[in-house]
């Protein structure tokens, strides 16, 4: 079902004036994201016609833009990704860990997205792998699935990494599975200190190598002494690393992943109104507790678009990454070895061709099966649809 209000509606209405007002200040990539979202599931992208095999009812379904920043497209992308990850789950507890950058560093990261978001992944994953390998803590090699989020609930810039970590790891010689204590992963204060040291050491090295750019209010940080003064306070701060209680089984892990892996800055379901006063949406105020945490905010349309575009990632940047036992081409071999150590049957790959599930909604008239009877190209329309044809936003398979 289409949400009553979508980000695309706001972009179509307020986007042209926003682009005109900020011409020269928007990147080509941001402009392409706006265009993709505006045209998603419209005739501009082409589509197909479906017909019911029972009653003959027809409907038009326009193609999706498949842009990773589009709120409408991420549901299908998440389902595909989760189906692949389900086979990787181990019969152990899983933990959720969050690494967050302090505001002083987040400001620098916004002006150096690719470099510092990459450093955030690097420092956070190395912190986890190093502390887990320490015999004083776990003494094992762990696996990590890490997801980058760059927003807070109000769409402000708030870069942080969410990690899903199996509750244990392989011993250094690979001969046994070392299990974590039931409700304890690793000491968060130790993680925070190492994370701070690794990140700041490499951040200063990047500055020394001339690989950071500074603009506007941060332009003075080009000077090394000013840069080091700026970082002086964060050297003494406690960097937030948060470890949540373990999940209640593999199903809970998948439910979490479905909410986090393909999330964008704001979901259409959080939008309430769009009128002359601006865009009204729900958000969580984490400074409040209980039911007071759910709040409502109204932003001018220009400010809403500006905040949304803060979170457009650099082209080609991977926001989901895997480390340790879950990394790259060795993942399957490591998982099969762990299952063998745990006495669990290894995963069997089904080499037979499996037909994908039919995700087309049934016929709204009789509940019958809908099949594709016509396709049409970008910018075209279907041939003379009969009366009663309805346009929908389903993705072309």
N, C-alpha and C positions, 0 to 999 in steps of 0.2 A: 504493500500500500504506500502511495506517495504521501509524504508528510505535508500538512497543510501549508507550511512555510519552509522554504529551503534557502540555503546560502546562495544557490543559483538565482533565486528570485531577487535577492538583494543586489547581487552583482549585475543582473540584467537591468534593474531599475536605476541603481546609483552608480554603477560601474563606469558608464561613459563620462559622466561629469567628474568622477574621481580621476580617471585617466587624463582628462583634459587639464584638471587642476594641478596634477603632479607629473605632467609630461617632462621627461628628462630625469626624473627622480626614481622611476620604476625600472627594474631590470627587465630585459627581454624575457627571462625565465618567469618572472612574476606576471608579466603580461600574458604569456602563454598559459599559465595556470588559470588566470581569470577567464580567458577565452574558452579553455577546455570546460570549466565548470559551467559557464553560461550556456554552452552549446550541448552539454551532456543530455542525452536522451531527447534530442530535438531532431527535426528533419535535416538540420545542417550536417548531421553525422550519418544520415541514411538509416536504414532499418529493414524490417520485414513485416509481412502480413501473416497473421496466424488465423487458421480456420478450425472450427470445432468439427471433429469427425462424426459427431452425432447429429447436431442440429444445424450445422453450417454457419453459425455465428462467426463473424470476423472481427479482428481488432488489429490495430497498427502498433507495433513495438519498435521504438527508435533505439539506436545503438548508444552504448555508454562511451564516455570519453576515456575511461580506464586510467585517468590521471591519479597518481597516488595521494594527491591533496584533496580530491573530490569526495565530499561526504557520502554521495550516493553510490560511488563505485567500490568503496572499501569493504562492504559486506561480502560481496562475491569473492574479492581477493583474499579476504580473511578465511573464508570457507575452504578455498583451495589450499592455502598455506597450512591450515590446521589439519586437513586430511593427510598431508605429507608428514606433519610433525607427530601425529598420533602414534605412528609406528615407532617413533623414537623414545616413547615414554618407558621408564623403568619402574619396576614394582617397589619403589622406595618413596620416602617422603620427599617433598620438594619445598624449597624456601624461596621467598620473594625478597630481594635486596634492592635498595634504591640509593644511588650515588647522586648528590646534588652539588652544583657549583654555587659558591657564594655570589651575591649580587655584583660585587666589584669585578669579579672575573667574568660573570655572565655578560656584562656590558662589553668587555673586550671580545668575548666570543661572538657577539652579534655582528661585529664588524669584521670578523675573521671566521666565518661559519665553518667552511670545509676543514680548515686547519685545526681549530680548537674543538669542534665536535669530534673530529677524529682523535685528538689528544684525550678527550673525555673518555671515549671508548677504550683507548690504549691504557690510560692510567687506572681506570676502574677495573678492567679485566686483569691487568697485571697485579693489582692489589689483591684481588680475590685469589688468583692462582698462587701468589707468593705466600700469603698467610696460610692458605690451605695446605701448601706443601711443607710448611714448617712443622717439624715433629712435635713442637710444644703445643700445637693446636690440633691439626688433623693428620699431617704427614702423608698426604695423598694428592694425586692429580684429579682435579674435579672437572666437570663440564658446565658450561654456562651458555644460556641464550640471553642476549642483551638487546634491549629495545630503547632507542632514543626518543624522548619526548622533549619538546622545546617550549612548552606552554604551561601556564597555570590555568586554573579553572576559568579565570576571567580573560583568558587569551593574552595575558602579559608574557613577556619573555622570561622563561624559567627553565633553562636546560637541565635535564637530569636523565639518568640511565636507570631503567628497570631491568632487573635480572631475575631469571628463573634458574635455580641451582638445585640439582639432585642432591639428596641428603647423604652424601658420601663420595668416595673416589677410589681410584686404583692405587694400590701401594706402589712405591718407587720401582720395585722390580716387576710389577704387574701380576704378581701371583695371587693377590687376594683383594677383596673389596673391603675398604675401611669405612665403616658406617659412622655417621654423626650421632651425637646424642639426640634423643627423640625430639626435643623442643629447642635445640640450640645449634646455631650454624657456626659462626665465628664471632669473636669479640668486636663489636662495632667501633669502640674507641681505638683499638689497634688498627682496624681497617681505615678509619678516618685519618689517623696520623700518617699512615703510609700513603694513602691517596693524596693527601695534601702535599706531602714531600715530593712524590713522583710528578704530580701535575705542575707544581710551581717550578721545580728544577728544569723541566722541559719547556715550560712557558718562557722562562728567562733565557734559555738557550735559543728558542725561536726568535726572541726579540734581538738577541745578540747577532743572530744570523740574518737579520733584516727581513724576516719572513712574516712579520705582522704589519697590518695597516691600521692607521688611526685617523679618524675624521671628526669634524664638529667639536663637541665638548671634550673629546678624548685626544684631540690632535697634539696636545702638549706631551702625551705619553711617548711620543717618538724619542724624546730625550731619555737616555737611560736612567739618569738619576731620578727624574720625575716618575718613570715607570717603577723603579724599585721602591720609591716612597709610596706609590699607589698600592703596592703589594704588601707593604709593611704590616698593615692591620690584619690582612687575611692570613699572614703567617702565624698570627697568634690566635686566630679564631678556631673554633672547633668546626671542622667540615662535616656536614651532615651525611652520615651513612645510616640507613635505617633498615633493619632486618625484621620482617613481619613473621608471625608464627607460621609453621609449616601448613601446607595445604592438606585438606582432608581427602587425599586420594587423587589418582590420575584424572578423574572427571573434573575435579575442581581446578586442576592445572590447566586443562583445556578451556574451561570456562573463563579463567583469568586471561589466558592468551588471546581468546576471541575478543576480549574487551580492550586489550592493550596493543597488540601487535600492529594493527592497521588503523588505529585511531588517528583522527585528524584534529586540528585545533579546536573545532566545535562540531558536535553532531547536530544534524537537522532537528532531532527530537528535543533539543534544548531551546530552540527558538520559539518565542511566544507571540511576538507582534512585530510588524514593520509598518510604520506610519510616519507622519510628519515630525513626530518627536524623536524618531530614531528606531533602533533595533533593540527590542527587549528580549532578554534570554535569562535562563536559570544558570546559576553557578554556585559553587561551594566555597564558603568563606571558612578556611581551615583555622581561623583564629577563634571561631565559635565552636560550641559543643552541641551534641544532640541534634534535635530538630531545627535549632536556630542556624545550623550550618548551611542549610539550603536557603539561598537568597536570590533575589531578582535584580537585574541591572539593566539600565537603558543607556545605550551609546548612540551618538550621532552616527549616521550611516558611514560617513567618511572615516570616523575613528574605528568603527567595526571592521571596515575593509582593511584599514591600516594594520590593525592587530592581527587579522587573519593572515595577511601577507608577511608579517614578521616571521611566520613559521614555514615559509616555502624553503625547502632544503636545496642546497646546491645540486645542480644537475649531475646525476650519476652517483650521488652519495647514498651509501647503504645504511639504512636506519635500523636494520635487524642484522645482528652478527652473532656468530657462534665461536666458542673458544674451548680449549682443552679437549676433553673427550668428545665434544660435539662439533669439533672444527673440521671443515673441509672433507676431503676424500677419505680420511681415516675414520670418520664418524661411524659408519656401519660396522667396520671391523672392531672398533672399541666397544660399541653397544653389544655386539654379539658375544664378545669376550666377557663383558660384565654379566650378561644374562647367563652365560655358562657358569661363572663363579657363583651366581646367586641361585643356580639350580632351576632357571626358568627356560622354557623352550625358546630357542632363537626364532626371530621373526622370519617367516617364509615369504619370499617375494612371489607374488602371483604374476607370472609372465603372460598369462592369457590377457587378451584385450578385454577390458571392462568398459561397457557402455556407460557414459556419464549419466547421472541422475537427470531426469527431465525436470528442470527447475521452472518451466513455464507454468503459471497459475492455470487452474482448470477453467473451463468455460463458465462465464458468469451467469449464463442462462440455464444450462442444464447440468453443469459440473463435468461435462465430457472432456476428452483429451484434445488439446490444441496442437496443431501441426503447422509448420511453415509452408505456405503456398506461394509466396512471392517475396523477393528481396528487391531493394532499391538502393541506389548509390547516394553518396553524400550530396546534399542540396536538392535531391529529387524527392518526389512523393509517389506513393503507390498509385497504380492505375485505377481510376474510377472506383473507389471503395463503395460498396453498397450501403444503403441507409442502415444506421444502427452501428456502424463501425466505430470503435472507440480507440483513441490513441493512448498508449501506455508507455511506461518507461522501462520495460524489461530489457535485459541485455541480450543481444543477439548471440546465440550459442556458436 
